[in-house]
Amino acid sequence: MRRSLNVAIAAVTVLALGCGVWLLQHGTASSPPPQPSAAQAGGDGPGDGAGPASGDAGAPALPPSPPTRITIPSIKVDAPLTGLGLMKDGSLEVPPAARRDLAGWYESGTTPGDRGTAIVAGHVDNAEGPSVFYALGALQKGQRIEVRRTDGRTAVFTVDAVEVYDSRAFPDDKVYRAAKRPELRVITCGGGYSKKTGYLGNVVVFAHLTGVV
């Protein structure tokens, strides 16, 4: 588990390099993606995850089962999930940039709903416009994320915190550390923006399992 979480850290750099093309071409007047407010930030409390819900044990863990789709009703995300492996340099793959509707999950790590920390990643935009997680920074604490699985169950997660980090000071342990309960991280590009390089950081959503459909 520790190895899989450490490997997934590389996704942050890859995602930052793969985003921002649309704004680079059209300028920041093209409605930059929303960024989380300070009110949505969590903390580093004694529990797993972030924010005031970190002491909540949530729903019992599900057995492992690969996910097929992620739905976030409050920001109108309803997207298929593809498995992400590792590149030759050991970094995490990202979904094809051309597929604006597609997100990915680290398939050598925890499956969403199982005990531990599951990782989902996706682009914020591509050369044609907004992509699957363009509005991720607008999520708020208490809102719902649903992940459909191949076993027919849908794992329902509640958002504990939404934070944005500069890629030069990304808190690897906070984001990727092993969890004692079923947790989820959803990651995309965000933060400051440079006309030369694109986004300078990442938006990270922290959530934990609270129900099963």
LUMBA-50445 format. One record per atom (N, C-alpha, C): atom name; x, y, z. Coordinates in steps of 0.1 Angstrom, whole numbers, always signed. Example, Ala and Ser with C-alpha at 12.3 -4.5 7.8 and 13.67 -1.06 7.14 Angstrom:
2
[N,[+132,-57,+78]]
[CA,[+123,-45,+78]]
[C,[+132,-33,+78]]
[N,[+128,-22,+71]]
[CA,[+137,-11,+71]]
[C,[+129,+0,+79]]
//
This chain:
213
[N,[+8,-12,+0]]
[CA,[+0,+0,+0]]
[C,[+9,+13,+0]]
[N,[+19,+13,+8]]
[CA,[+28,+24,+9]]
[C,[+34,+27,-4]]
[N,[+39,+16,-11]]
[CA,[+45,+18,-24]]
[C,[+36,+24,-34]]
[N,[+24,+19,-35]]
[CA,[+14,+24,-45]]
[C,[+11,+38,-42]]
[N,[+10,+43,-30]]
[CA,[+7,+57,-27]]
[C,[+19,+65,-31]]
[N,[+31,+61,-28]]
[CA,[+43,+69,-32]]
[C,[+44,+70,-47]]
[N,[+41,+60,-54]]
[CA,[+42,+60,-69]]
[C,[+32,+70,-74]]
[N,[+20,+71,-68]]
[CA,[+10,+79,-74]]
[C,[+13,+94,-72]]
[N,[+22,+97,-63]]
[CA,[+26,+111,-61]]
[C,[+31,+118,-74]]
[N,[+37,+110,-83]]
[CA,[+42,+115,-95]]
[C,[+31,+121,-104]]
[N,[+19,+117,-102]]
[CA,[+8,+121,-110]]
[C,[+6,+136,-109]]
[N,[+10,+142,-98]]
[CA,[+8,+156,-96]]
[C,[+16,+164,-107]]
[N,[+29,+160,-109]]
[CA,[+37,+167,-119]]
[C,[+32,+165,-133]]
[N,[+28,+153,-136]]
[CA,[+23,+149,-149]]
[C,[+11,+157,-153]]
[N,[+2,+158,-143]]
[CA,[-11,+165,-146]]
[C,[-8,+180,-148]]
[N,[+1,+186,-140]]
[CA,[+4,+200,-141]]
[C,[+10,+203,-155]]
[N,[+18,+194,-160]]
[CA,[+24,+196,-173]]
[C,[+14,+194,-185]]
[N,[+3,+187,-182]]
[CA,[-7,+184,-192]]
[C,[-19,+193,-193]]
[N,[-19,+203,-184]]
[CA,[-31,+212,-184]]
[C,[-27,+226,-187]]
[N,[-37,+234,-190]]
[CA,[-36,+248,-193]]
[C,[-34,+252,-207]]
[N,[-35,+242,-216]]
[CA,[-34,+245,-230]]
[C,[-45,+255,-235]]
[N,[-57,+253,-231]]
[CA,[-68,+262,-235]]
[C,[-66,+276,-231]]
[N,[-62,+278,-218]]
[CA,[-60,+292,-213]]
[C,[-47,+298,-220]]
[N,[-37,+290,-223]]
[CA,[-26,+295,-229]]
[C,[-29,+300,-243]]
[N,[-38,+293,-250]]
[CA,[-42,+298,-263]]
[C,[-52,+309,-263]]
[N,[-61,+310,-253]]
[CA,[-72,+320,-254]]
[C,[-71,+330,-243]]
[N,[-62,+329,-234]]
[CA,[-60,+339,-223]]
[C,[-69,+336,-211]]
[N,[-66,+342,-200]]
[CA,[-74,+340,-188]]
[C,[-88,+346,-189]]
[N,[-91,+353,-199]]
[CA,[-105,+358,-201]]
[C,[-114,+347,-204]]
[N,[-109,+335,-208]]
[CA,[-117,+323,-211]]
[C,[-122,+316,-199]]
[N,[-127,+323,-189]]
[CA,[-133,+317,-177]]
[C,[-124,+307,-171]]
[N,[-113,+311,-163]]
[CA,[-105,+301,-157]]
[C,[-113,+292,-147]]
[N,[-108,+280,-144]]
[CA,[-116,+271,-135]]
[C,[-117,+277,-121]]
[N,[-128,+274,-114]]
[CA,[-130,+278,-100]]
[C,[-119,+272,-91]]
[N,[-115,+280,-81]]
[CA,[-106,+275,-71]]
[C,[-112,+274,-58]]
[N,[-109,+265,-49]]
[CA,[-115,+263,-36]]
[C,[-112,+275,-27]]
[N,[-122,+279,-19]]
[CA,[-120,+290,-9]]
[C,[-113,+284,+3]]
[N,[-108,+293,+11]]
[CA,[-102,+289,+24]]
[C,[-112,+281,+33]]
[N,[-125,+284,+32]]
[CA,[-135,+278,+40]]
[C,[-136,+263,+37]]
[N,[-132,+259,+25]]
[CA,[-133,+245,+22]]
[C,[-121,+236,+26]]
[N,[-111,+243,+31]]
[CA,[-98,+236,+35]]
[C,[-101,+227,+47]]
[N,[-93,+217,+48]]
[CA,[-93,+208,+60]]
[C,[-82,+211,+69]]
[N,[-77,+201,+76]]
[CA,[-66,+202,+86]]
[C,[-58,+190,+86]]
[N,[-49,+189,+96]]
[CA,[-40,+178,+98]]
[C,[-44,+171,+111]]
[N,[-56,+168,+114]]
[CA,[-60,+163,+126]]
[C,[-56,+149,+128]]
[N,[-59,+143,+140]]
[CA,[-55,+129,+143]]
[C,[-61,+118,+135]]
[N,[-72,+121,+128]]
[CA,[-79,+111,+120]]
[C,[-74,+110,+107]]
[N,[-79,+101,+99]]
[CA,[-75,+100,+85]]
[C,[-82,+111,+77]]
[N,[-76,+115,+66]]
[CA,[-83,+125,+57]]
[C,[-81,+139,+62]]
[N,[-90,+148,+59]]
[CA,[-89,+162,+63]]
[C,[-102,+167,+67]]
[N,[-101,+177,+75]]
[CA,[-114,+184,+79]]
[C,[-121,+178,+91]]
[N,[-132,+184,+95]]
[CA,[-139,+180,+107]]
[C,[-145,+166,+106]]
[N,[-146,+161,+94]]
[CA,[-152,+148,+93]]
[C,[-142,+137,+94]]
[N,[-129,+140,+97]]
[CA,[-118,+130,+97]]
[C,[-120,+120,+109]]
[N,[-128,+124,+119]]
[CA,[-130,+115,+130]]
[C,[-142,+106,+128]]
[N,[-149,+107,+117]]
[CA,[-160,+99,+114]]
[C,[-156,+86,+107]]
[N,[-159,+75,+112]]
[CA,[-155,+62,+107]]
[C,[-162,+60,+93]]
[N,[-173,+66,+91]]
[CA,[-180,+64,+78]]
[C,[-186,+50,+77]]
[N,[-188,+46,+64]]
[CA,[-194,+33,+61]]
[C,[-184,+22,+61]]
[N,[-188,+10,+64]]
[CA,[-178,-1,+63]]
[C,[-172,-3,+50]]
[N,[-160,-7,+50]]
[CA,[-152,-9,+37]]
[C,[-159,-20,+28]]
[N,[-158,-18,+15]]
[CA,[-163,-28,+6]]
[C,[-151,-37,+1]]
[N,[-154,-48,-4]]
[CA,[-143,-57,-10]]
[C,[-138,-50,-22]]
[N,[-126,-53,-27]]
[CA,[-120,-47,-39]]
[C,[-129,-50,-51]]
[N,[-130,-39,-59]]
[CA,[-137,-41,-72]]
[C,[-134,-28,-80]]
[N,[-129,-30,-93]]
[CA,[-125,-19,-101]]
[C,[-137,-10,-104]]
[N,[-134,+4,-104]]
[CA,[-145,+13,-107]]
[C,[-147,+15,-122]]
[N,[-159,+19,-125]]
[CA,[-162,+21,-139]]
[C,[-166,+35,-143]]
[N,[-171,+43,-132]]
[CA,[-177,+56,-135]]
[C,[-177,+65,-123]]
[N,[-174,+78,-124]]
[CA,[-175,+87,-113]]
[C,[-185,+98,-116]]
[N,[-194,+100,-106]]
[CA,[-204,+110,-107]]
[C,[-203,+120,-96]]
[N,[-203,+133,-99]]
[CA,[-203,+144,-89]]
[C,[-215,+153,-92]]
[N,[-226,+150,-86]]
[CA,[-239,+158,-91]]
[C,[-238,+173,-89]]
[N,[-231,+178,-79]]
[CA,[-231,+192,-76]]
[C,[-224,+200,-87]]
[N,[-214,+194,-94]]
[CA,[-207,+201,-104]]
[C,[-209,+194,-118]]
[N,[-219,+186,-119]]
[CA,[-224,+180,-131]]
[C,[-213,+172,-138]]
[N,[-206,+164,-130]]
[CA,[-196,+154,-136]]
[C,[-203,+140,-136]]
[N,[-202,+134,-148]]
[CA,[-207,+120,-150]]
[C,[-198,+114,-160]]
[N,[-187,+108,-156]]
[CA,[-176,+104,-165]]
[C,[-172,+89,-163]]
[N,[-169,+83,-174]]
[CA,[-163,+69,-173]]
[C,[-149,+70,-167]]
[N,[-145,+59,-161]]
[CA,[-131,+58,-155]]
[C,[-123,+48,-163]]
[N,[-110,+52,-166]]
[CA,[-101,+42,-172]]
[C,[-90,+40,-162]]
[N,[-84,+28,-163]]
[CA,[-73,+24,-154]]
[C,[-60,+32,-158]]
[N,[-53,+36,-148]]
[CA,[-40,+43,-150]]
[C,[-29,+34,-145]]
[N,[-18,+32,-153]]
[CA,[-7,+25,-149]]
[C,[+5,+34,-147]]
[N,[+17,+29,-149]]
[CA,[+29,+36,-147]]
[C,[+36,+38,-160]]
[N,[+43,+50,-161]]
[CA,[+51,+53,-173]]
[C,[+65,+46,-171]]
[N,[+73,+47,-181]]
[CA,[+86,+41,-180]]
[C,[+95,+47,-169]]
[N,[+92,+60,-166]]
[CA,[+100,+67,-156]]
[C,[+94,+66,-142]]
[N,[+84,+57,-141]]
[CA,[+78,+55,-128]]
[C,[+67,+64,-124]]
[N,[+64,+74,-132]]
[CA,[+53,+83,-130]]
[C,[+40,+77,-134]]
[N,[+29,+83,-128]]
[CA,[+16,+78,-131]]
[C,[+11,+83,-145]]
[N,[+5,+74,-152]]
[CA,[-2,+78,-165]]
[C,[-13,+88,-162]]
[N,[-17,+95,-172]]
[CA,[-29,+103,-171]]
[C,[-39,+99,-183]]
[N,[-51,+102,-181]]
[CA,[-61,+99,-192]]
[C,[-57,+106,-205]]
[N,[-60,+101,-217]]
[CA,[-57,+108,-229]]
[C,[-63,+122,-229]]
[N,[-54,+132,-233]]
[CA,[-59,+146,-232]]
[C,[-70,+149,-242]]
[N,[-71,+141,-253]]
[CA,[-82,+143,-262]]
[C,[-96,+139,-257]]
[N,[-96,+130,-247]]
[CA,[-109,+126,-241]]
[C,[-113,+135,-230]]
[N,[-120,+146,-233]]
[CA,[-124,+156,-223]]
[C,[-134,+150,-213]]
[N,[-140,+139,-216]]
[CA,[-151,+133,-208]]
[C,[-145,+122,-198]]
[N,[-132,+120,-199]]
[CA,[-127,+108,-192]]
[C,[-118,+111,-180]]
[N,[-120,+103,-170]]
[CA,[-111,+104,-158]]
[C,[-104,+91,-156]]
[N,[-94,+90,-147]]
[CA,[-87,+78,-145]]
[C,[-85,+75,-131]]
[N,[-82,+62,-128]]
[CA,[-79,+58,-114]]
[C,[-67,+50,-114]]
[N,[-59,+50,-103]]
[CA,[-47,+43,-102]]
[C,[-50,+28,-99]]
[N,[-49,+20,-109]]
[CA,[-55,+6,-108]]
[C,[-46,-4,-101]]
[N,[-33,+0,-97]]
[CA,[-25,-8,-89]]
[C,[-26,-4,-74]]
[N,[-35,+6,-71]]
[CA,[-37,+10,-57]]
[C,[-50,+5,-52]]
[N,[-56,+12,-42]]
[CA,[-68,+9,-36]]
[C,[-80,+11,-46]]
[N,[-89,+2,-46]]
[CA,[-102,+5,-54]]
[C,[-111,+13,-46]]
[N,[-118,+23,-52]]
[CA,[-127,+31,-44]]
[C,[-138,+23,-36]]
[N,[-138,+26,-24]]
[CA,[-147,+19,-15]]
[C,[-140,+9,-6]]
[N,[-129,+4,-10]]
[CA,[-121,-5,-2]]
[C,[-113,+3,+8]]
[N,[-109,-4,+19]]
[CA,[-101,+3,+29]]
[C,[-88,+8,+24]]
[N,[-85,+21,+26]]
[CA,[-73,+27,+21]]
[C,[-76,+40,+14]]
[N,[-66,+45,+6]]
[CA,[-68,+57,-1]]
[C,[-68,+55,-16]]
[N,[-79,+57,-22]]
[CA,[-80,+55,-37]]
[C,[-78,+68,-44]]
[N,[-71,+67,-56]]
[CA,[-67,+79,-63]]
[C,[-74,+80,-76]]
[N,[-81,+91,-79]]
[CA,[-87,+94,-92]]
[C,[-81,+107,-97]]
[N,[-78,+108,-110]]
[CA,[-72,+120,-115]]
[C,[-78,+123,-129]]
[N,[-78,+135,-133]]
[CA,[-83,+139,-146]]
[C,[-79,+153,-150]]
[N,[-80,+156,-162]]
[CA,[-75,+169,-167]]
[C,[-86,+180,-164]]
[N,[-81,+192,-163]]
[CA,[-90,+204,-161]]
[C,[-94,+210,-174]]
[N,[-85,+209,-185]]
[CA,[-89,+213,-198]]
[C,[-79,+207,-208]]
[N,[-82,+210,-221]]
[CA,[-73,+206,-231]]
[C,[-74,+217,-242]]
[N,[-68,+215,-253]]
[CA,[-67,+226,-263]]
[C,[-81,+230,-268]]
[N,[-91,+222,-266]]
[CA,[-105,+225,-271]]
[C,[-113,+232,-261]]
[N,[-110,+231,-248]]
[CA,[-118,+237,-238]]
[C,[-118,+229,-225]]
[N,[-128,+232,-216]]
[CA,[-128,+225,-203]]
[C,[-129,+210,-205]]
[N,[-123,+203,-195]]
[CA,[-123,+189,-195]]
[C,[-130,+184,-182]]
[N,[-130,+171,-179]]
[CA,[-138,+165,-170]]
[C,[-138,+171,-156]]
[N,[-127,+176,-151]]
[CA,[-126,+181,-137]]
[C,[-124,+196,-137]]
[N,[-129,+203,-147]]
[CA,[-128,+218,-148]]
[C,[-134,+225,-136]]
[N,[-145,+220,-131]]
[CA,[-152,+226,-120]]
[C,[-149,+220,-106]]
[N,[-139,+212,-105]]
[CA,[-136,+205,-93]]
[C,[-134,+214,-81]]
[N,[-127,+226,-84]]
[CA,[-125,+235,-73]]
[C,[-137,+242,-67]]
[N,[-149,+240,-74]]
[CA,[-162,+245,-68]]
[C,[-168,+236,-58]]
[N,[-163,+224,-57]]
[CA,[-169,+214,-47]]
[C,[-168,+220,-33]]
[N,[-177,+216,-25]]
[CA,[-178,+221,-11]]
[C,[-179,+209,-1]]
[N,[-175,+211,+11]]
[CA,[-176,+201,+21]]
[C,[-190,+196,+23]]
[N,[-192,+183,+24]]
[CA,[-205,+177,+26]]
[C,[-211,+173,+13]]
[N,[-206,+177,+2]]
[CA,[-212,+173,-11]]
[C,[-208,+159,-14]]
[N,[-215,+153,-24]]
[CA,[-214,+139,-26]]
[C,[-206,+135,-39]]
[N,[-198,+124,-38]]
[CA,[-191,+118,-50]]
[C,[-196,+104,-50]]
[N,[-200,+99,-62]]
[CA,[-204,+85,-64]]
[C,[-195,+78,-73]]
[N,[-190,+66,-70]]
[CA,[-182,+58,-79]]
[C,[-188,+45,-81]]
[N,[-192,+43,-94]]
[CA,[-198,+30,-97]]
[C,[-187,+19,-99]]
[N,[-190,+7,-95]]
[CA,[-180,-4,-95]]
[C,[-185,-15,-103]]
[N,[-175,-24,-107]]
[CA,[-179,-35,-116]]
[C,[-187,-46,-108]]
[N,[-187,-45,-95]]
[CA,[-195,-55,-87]]
[C,[-210,-51,-86]]
[N,[-214,-40,-93]]
[CA,[-227,-35,-92]]
[C,[-230,-25,-81]]
[N,[-221,-24,-72]]
[CA,[-223,-14,-61]]
[C,[-218,+0,-66]]
[N,[-224,+10,-59]]
[CA,[-219,+24,-61]]
[C,[-215,+29,-47]]
[N,[-202,+32,-47]]
[CA,[-196,+37,-34]]
[C,[-199,+52,-33]]
[N,[-205,+56,-22]]
[CA,[-209,+71,-21]]
[C,[-199,+77,-10]]
[N,[-192,+87,-15]]
[CA,[-183,+94,-6]]
[C,[-188,+108,-3]]
[N,[-184,+113,+9]]
[CA,[-188,+127,+13]]
[C,[-175,+135,+13]]
[N,[-175,+147,+8]]
[CA,[-163,+155,+7]]
[C,[-160,+161,+21]]
[N,[-147,+159,+25]]
[CA,[-142,+164,+38]]
[C,[-135,+178,+36]]
[N,[-129,+179,+25]]
[CA,[-121,+192,+22]]
[C,[-118,+193,+8]]
[N,[-116,+205,+3]]
[CA,[-111,+208,-10]]
[C,[-100,+218,-9]]
[N,[-88,+214,-13]]
[CA,[-77,+223,-11]]
[C,[-69,+225,-25]]
[N,[-61,+235,-25]]
[CA,[-53,+238,-37]]
[C,[-38,+240,-32]]
[N,[-29,+233,-39]]
[CA,[-15,+234,-35]]
[C,[-6,+238,-46]]
[N,[+4,+245,-43]]
[CA,[+15,+248,-53]]
[C,[+23,+235,-55]]
[N,[+26,+232,-67]]
[CA,[+33,+219,-70]]
[C,[+47,+219,-64]]
[N,[+52,+230,-60]]
[CA,[+66,+231,-54]]
[C,[+65,+227,-39]]
[N,[+53,+228,-34]]
[CA,[+51,+225,-19]]
[C,[+40,+215,-17]]
[N,[+39,+205,-26]]
[CA,[+27,+196,-25]]
[C,[+29,+187,-13]]
[N,[+19,+186,-4]]
[CA,[+20,+178,+8]]
[C,[+17,+163,+5]]
[N,[+27,+156,+0]]
[CA,[+26,+142,-4]]
[C,[+20,+134,+7]]
[N,[+25,+135,+19]]
[CA,[+20,+126,+30]]
[C,[+5,+128,+33]]
[N,[+1,+141,+33]]
[CA,[-13,+144,+36]]
[C,[-22,+139,+26]]
[N,[-18,+140,+13]]
[CA,[-27,+136,+2]]
[C,[-27,+121,+0]]
[N,[-15,+114,+1]]
[CA,[-14,+100,-3]]
[C,[-13,+90,+8]]
[N,[-12,+95,+20]]
[CA,[-10,+86,+31]]
[C,[-20,+75,+32]]
[N,[-16,+64,+37]]
[CA,[-25,+52,+39]]
[C,[-36,+56,+49]]
[N,[-48,+52,+47]]
[CA,[-60,+55,+55]]
[C,[-65,+42,+61]]
[N,[-71,+43,+74]]
[CA,[-77,+32,+80]]
[C,[-91,+29,+76]]
[N,[-97,+39,+70]]
[CA,[-111,+38,+65]]
[C,[-110,+40,+49]]
[N,[-121,+37,+42]]
[CA,[-121,+39,+28]]
[C,[-122,+54,+25]]
[N,[-111,+59,+18]]
[CA,[-110,+73,+14]]
[C,[-108,+75,+0]]
[N,[-110,+87,-5]]
[CA,[-109,+90,-19]]
[C,[-102,+103,-21]]
[N,[-93,+104,-31]]
[CA,[-87,+117,-35]]
[C,[-90,+119,-49]]
[N,[-95,+131,-53]]
[CA,[-97,+134,-67]]
[C,[-89,+146,-70]]
[N,[-81,+145,-80]]
[CA,[-70,+155,-83]]
[C,[-71,+160,-97]]
[N,[-68,+173,-99]]
[CA,[-67,+179,-112]]
[C,[-57,+191,-110]]
[N,[-55,+198,-121]]
[CA,[-46,+210,-121]]
[C,[-54,+222,-115]]
[N,[-46,+231,-110]]
[CA,[-52,+243,-105]]
[C,[-42,+253,-99]]
[N,[-47,+262,-90]]
[CA,[-38,+271,-84]]
[C,[-34,+282,-93]]
[N,[-22,+288,-90]]
[CA,[-17,+299,-99]]
[C,[-16,+295,-113]]
[N,[-15,+305,-122]]
[CA,[-14,+302,-136]]
[C,[-3,+311,-142]]
[N,[+5,+304,-151]]
[CA,[+15,+311,-158]]
[C,[+13,+310,-173]]
[N,[+14,+321,-180]]
[CA,[+12,+320,-195]]
[C,[+23,+312,-201]]
[N,[+34,+310,-195]]
[CA,[+45,+302,-200]]
[C,[+44,+287,-198]]
[N,[+39,+284,-186]]
[CA,[+38,+269,-182]]
[C,[+25,+264,-179]]
[N,[+14,+272,-178]]
[CA,[+1,+267,-174]]
[C,[-1,+268,-159]]
[N,[-9,+258,-154]]
[CA,[-12,+258,-140]]
[C,[+0,+255,-132]]
[N,[+1,+261,-120]]
[CA,[+13,+259,-111]]
[C,[+11,+250,-100]]
[N,[-1,+244,-99]]
[CA,[-4,+235,-87]]
[C,[-15,+225,-90]]
[N,[-22,+221,-80]]
[CA,[-32,+211,-81]]
[C,[-44,+213,-71]]
[N,[-56,+211,-75]]
[CA,[-67,+210,-67]]
[C,[-69,+196,-62]]
[N,[-71,+194,-49]]
[CA,[-73,+180,-44]]
[C,[-85,+180,-35]]
[N,[-94,+170,-38]]
[CA,[-106,+168,-30]]
[C,[-103,+156,-21]]
[N,[-106,+158,-8]]
[CA,[-105,+147,+2]]
[C,[-119,+142,+5]]
[N,[-122,+129,+5]]
[CA,[-135,+124,+8]]
[C,[-134,+111,+14]]
[N,[-145,+106,+21]]
[CA,[-145,+93,+27]]
[C,[-158,+86,+25]]
[N,[-158,+73,+25]]
[CA,[-170,+65,+22]]
[C,[-181,+67,+33]]
[N,[-193,+70,+29]]
[CA,[-204,+72,+38]]
[C,[-216,+64,+35]]
[N,[-216,+57,+23]]
[CA,[-227,+49,+20]]
[C,[-225,+40,+7]]
[N,[-234,+31,+5]]
[CA,[-233,+22,-6]]
[C,[-247,+21,-12]]
[N,[-248,+21,-26]]
[CA,[-260,+20,-33]]
[C,[-260,+7,-40]]
//
